[in-house]
C-alpha cells in the first residue's frame, strides 16, 4: 500500500506481552512513515525511553504489572516531561473515558484491526506534519526575538565554594539534573544560579548556543564530532576533557542536518 511522501513519525511500542509487541510491529510495517525507535515491556522502562528518545507517538498497553499505561502518562505529566502523543491499546473497552481525560490521540481495542490502525496512523502523521510546519513558520520570528533579548558575555559559575566569572563563549555545554544546572568549560565545571535551561539560554547568543535536547544546551563551536546513532539520530561529542557525548533530540535532528549539511 502506498501512502505517498509523509512526515516521519518516531514511535515507541509499550506492552508487557512480547507477542502483542510483535503483532503491532508487524502491522506497522505497512506504514513507511512510522519509524519504530524501541520497544518497552513495562511502564518504568517506557518512562525512561520516552524521556531519552522523545518519540512523536507511543502505542501503550493500558494494563501492565507495576506502572500501567495510564500511570506512565500521569508520571510524565508530573515530571513536566515533553509528552508524545499516546495511543492506548487494551483488550477492554472500559478505559475509553479515561483515555479521553488524558487527551490520548486514540484508543485501540485488541486485537487491533488494520482499518482502525490506518485511521490512527493517518491522524498521527497529520498532527506531526502540522507541528513541523508550525515550527518552520515560527523559527525566523523566534530567532529575531532571541536576538533582541539581553545577551550576556559573562557567566557566574560556582565551583569549589568560589564564584568564578567566565566568558560565555568558553562554556562548552550546560546540563540540568534535578533542578540544578551544571556548566562545563574548557578548564573546570561548576553550577549556575539560573533556575532553568530556558532561562540560561534566553540570556545567551542564539547563534552560538543551541538547545539540542531538553536537558542540554551546547556551544556549537565546541562540538568535536557528530556520531551517528541508531534510527537516523545523532550524538554530539563535545570538546571538554571527558569528551562528553550528548544526545540530539528527534526534534532537533532536522536542524543538525541543516546546520552541518549532513
C-alpha positions in Angstrom: 0.0 0.0 0.0 1.4 3.4 -0.9 1.0 6.3 1.5 2.9 8.9 -0.5 5.5 11.3 0.9 4.8 11.9 4.6 6.5 13.1 7.7 8.4 10.5 9.7 6.6 9.6 13.0 9.1 8.4 15.5 7.3 5.7 17.5 7.6 3.6 20.7 5.7 0.4 21.4 5.0 -0.5 25.0 3.4 -3.8 26.1 4.2 -6.4 28.7 3.4 -9.2 26.3 6.0 -9.9 23.6 3.5 -11.4 21.2 1.5 -8.2 21.4 4.6 -6.1 20.7 5.5 -8.2 17.7 2.0 -8.2 16.3 1.7 -4.4 16.4 5.2 -4.0 15.0 4.2 -6.3 12.1 1.1 -4.3 11.4 3.0 -1.0 11.4 5.4 -2.3 8.7 2.7 -1.3 6.2 3.3 2.3 7.1 6.6 3.7 5.9 6.1 7.0 7.8 6.2 5.0 11.1 9.8 4.8 12.5 9.8 2.4 15.4 12.6 3.5 17.7 12.3 1.0 20.5 10.1 -1.4 22.5 9.4 -1.4 26.2 8.0 -4.2 28.2 6.9 -2.3 31.3 5.9 1.2 32.5 9.2 2.2 34.1 11.1 1.3 31.0 8.6 3.3 29.0 9.2 6.4 31.0 12.9 6.1 30.6 12.8 5.6 26.9 10.3 8.4 26.4 12.5 10.8 28.3 15.6 9.7 26.4 14.2 9.4 22.8 11.4 11.9 22.8 9.2 10.0 20.3 6.3 11.6 18.4 4.0 8.6 19.1 3.6 5.9 21.8 1.4 2.9 21.5 1.0 1.8 25.1 -0.9 -1.1 26.7 -3.3 0.1 29.5 -2.9 -2.9 31.7 0.7 -3.8 32.8 2.1 -5.0 36.1 3.5 -2.2 38.3 3.3 1.1 36.4 0.5 0.7 33.9 -0.1 2.8 30.7 -2.2 5.4 32.4 0.3 5.7 35.2 3.1 6.3 32.7 1.2 9.3 31.2 0.4 10.7 34.7 4.0 10.3 35.9 5.4 12.1 32.8 3.0 14.9 33.3 4.0 15.3 36.9 7.7 15.5 35.8 6.7 18.2 33.2 8.3 16.0 30.6 8.0 16.5 26.8 4.9 14.4 26.1 4.4 12.4 22.9 1.0 11.5 21.5 -0.3 8.4 23.2 -2.4 5.6 21.7 -3.8 3.4 24.4 -4.2 -0.3 23.5 -6.2 -2.7 25.5 -8.5 -5.8 25.3 -11.1 -4.0 27.3 -13.4 -1.1 26.4 -13.9 0.4 29.8 -10.9 2.7 29.6 -12.2 4.9 26.9 -13.4 7.7 29.3 -10.0 7.8 31.0 -8.3 7.9 27.6 -10.4 10.9 26.7 -9.5 12.6 30.0 -5.8 12.1 29.4 -6.2 13.6 25.9 -4.9 10.4 24.2 -4.6 10.5 20.5 -6.6 7.3 20.1 -7.9 4.2 21.9 -7.5 0.9 20.1 -9.1 -2.4 21.2 -7.1 -5.7 20.9 -6.9 -7.5 18.6 -6.1 -4.3 16.6 -7.9 -4.1 13.3 -5.9 -2.9 10.3 -8.5 -0.4 9.1 -8.7 1.1 12.5 -4.9 1.4 12.6 -4.9 3.2 9.3 -7.1 5.9 10.9 -4.8 6.2 13.9 -1.6 6.5 11.8 -3.2 9.0 9.5 -4.2 11.2 12.4 -0.7 10.9 14.0 1.0 11.8 10.7 -1.2 14.8 10.1 -0.5 16.1 13.6 3.2 15.7 13.3 3.2 17.4 9.8 1.2 20.3 11.2 3.5 20.7 14.2 6.6 20.7 12.0 5.1 23.2 9.6 4.2 25.5 12.6 7.8 25.2 13.9 9.2 26.1 10.5 7.0 29.2 10.4 7.9 30.3 13.9 11.6 29.8 13.6 12.5 33.2 12.0 10.3 35.1 14.4 11.6 33.3 17.5 15.2 33.8 16.3 14.6 37.6 16.0 13.0 37.7 19.4 16.0 35.9 20.9 18.5 38.3 19.3 16.6 41.2 20.8 17.0 39.8 24.4 19.8 40.6 26.7 22.8 38.6 25.7 25.4 38.1 28.4 29.0 37.8 27.6 29.9 36.7 31.2 28.6 33.9 33.4 28.8 33.3 37.1 29.8 29.7 37.8 30.1 28.4 41.4 32.9 25.9 41.8 34.7 24.6 44.9 33.0 27.3 47.1 34.2 30.0 44.7 32.2 32.4 42.5 34.0 32.4 39.1 33.3 34.7 36.2 33.8 33.1 32.8 33.4 34.3 29.2 30.1 32.9 27.9 31.8 31.6 24.8 34.1 29.4 27.0 31.1 27.4 28.1 31.2 24.1 26.3 27.8 22.9 27.4 25.3 23.2 30.2 23.0 20.4 31.5 20.3 20.3 34.1 19.6 17.4 36.5 17.1 17.5 39.4 16.7 21.3 39.0 20.5 22.0 39.2 22.3 23.4 36.2 25.9 22.3 35.6 28.1 24.4 33.4 31.1 22.7 31.8 34.0 24.9 30.5 37.4 24.0 29.0 39.1 24.1 32.4 36.5 23.3 35.0 32.8 22.7 35.7 30.5 24.2 38.3 26.9 25.2 39.0 24.9 28.1 37.6 22.4 30.2 39.6 19.9 30.1 36.7 16.9 28.0 37.6 16.1 26.5 34.2 17.9 25.8 30.9 15.4 28.1 29.2 16.4 31.0 31.4 20.1 30.4 30.7 19.5 30.1 27.0 17.5 33.3 26.8 20.5 35.2 28.1 23.0 33.8 25.6 23.7 34.4 21.9 21.1 32.2 20.0 23.6 31.9 17.1 26.2 30.3 19.4 24.2 28.3 21.9 21.8 25.5 20.9 19.3 23.5 22.9 19.9 20.1 21.3 18.0 18.3 23.9 15.6 19.4 26.7 18.4 18.7 29.2 21.4 20.1 27.3 22.5 23.5 25.9 25.6 23.3 23.8 28.1 25.7 22.3 28.1 24.9 18.6 31.8 26.0 18.3 32.7 23.3 20.9 31.3 20.3 19.1 34.2 18.0 18.3 32.4 15.2 16.5 28.9 14.2 15.3 28.3 10.5 15.9 25.6 8.6 14.0 23.3 6.9 16.5 20.5 4.4 16.0 17.4 5.1 13.9 18.9 8.0 12.0 19.6 10.0 15.1 22.9 11.5 16.4 25.0 12.2 19.4 27.5 15.1 19.8 30.9 14.5 21.2 31.9 17.8 22.9 35.3 19.4 23.3 35.6 19.0 27.1 38.1 16.9 29.0 35.7 14.0 29.3 34.6 14.3 25.6 31.1 14.1 26.8 28.6 12.6 24.3 25.3 14.4 24.2 22.1 13.1 22.5 20.3 15.2 19.9 16.6 15.0 20.3 14.5 13.8 17.4 13.0 17.3 17.1 16.5 18.9 16.8 17.9 16.3 14.3 16.5 18.3 11.4 18.3 21.4 12.5 21.5 19.5 13.0 21.3 18.1 9.4 20.8 21.7 8.1 23.5 23.3 10.3 26.2 20.8 9.4 25.0 19.8 5.9 24.7 16.1 6.9 
